[in-house]
Amino acid sequence: PDVLFVVAAGNENIDNDLEYTTPAYLARFYPNVITVAATRPGDAICGFSNWGLDSVDIGAPGEDILSTVIPEAPVYMNGTSMAAPYVAGVAALVRALAPTMTAAELRRLMAYTARDIEQLHHYVSSGGVIDREILKGLVQGTPRARSNAQARVAINASLLSDSLYPRHAEDARIAADKAMQLDGTNVEAWRAKAQLLTVAGDQEKALEAIERAVALDPRSEPAWMDRAAIT
C-alpha cells in the first residue's frame, strides 16, 4: 500500500544484516519501509541500537527522549522505539505538505537528505540522521531553501550504492540541475555540481565548479574541504 511503515531497528546492539530481525528486516525488501537506528546527542549511534548497512536506513534521536508511560507521567526514555516515532512524525509532516508524494519517494528522499555523519557510514545505509528542515525544503520555502535541499539530495545520492538505490545517479543529476535552476548563486548548488563531476571523473570541470563555490562564499568550510579533496 502507499503507506510508509517506520520500523525500530531494535535494542540488542547487533548487526541486523546477519539475521532477519523482525520486523526490521522488511526494509531490505520493501520500498515503503524505513528502519531507524537510535542516535544520542552529538549524532553518534547509541550503544544499545541495532544497525546494518543493508537493513537499517537512517538514524534519529533515541536517547533521553521525553515520553509518556502513563497519562500525566512523562519520563525520559531510551530506545529505537523513541527514534522511530521521530521519523514517523517527519514523514507525516512532509506528506501533509506534499500529499502527492508516494511512500516510496518519501523513503528515498529521507535517505537522500540525511545529515551526513561520518561515524554512521558504518551503521546505516544513508550514512546519516534524518534532517527535518532540509526535507521540508524540498517541498516548501524560499528558492534558497529549496536549492539547499536539492543540493543535499544531489550530493548524498551521488555517493549511494547501486544495490541500495539503482536510480541514484539519475536522481543526483536531476537534483543538481534543480538546485542550480532555483538559485545559481547558491554555494551548495555549486558544491553539488562539483560532486557530480568528481564522481564522473571530470576533475578539471569539478575544480572549476568548486572554485565558483569558494568565490561565492569564501567562508564556506565545506566548499574549501571539497576543494582540497578535488585538488
Protein Blocks (a to p, Z undefined) as FASTA:
>chain_A
ZZdcdddfbjnhpafklpccdfklmmmmmckbccdddddehhiacfklccdfklpmbdcd
fehiacdfbghiacddedjklmmmmmmmmmmmmmmmmmmbcfklmmmmmmmmpccdfklm
mmbmnlpacdfklmmmmmgccfklmmmmmmmmmmmmmmpcfklmmmlmmmmmmmmmmmmm
mommbfklmmmmmmmmmmnopaklmmmmmmmmmmmmmmlmklmmmmmmmZZ
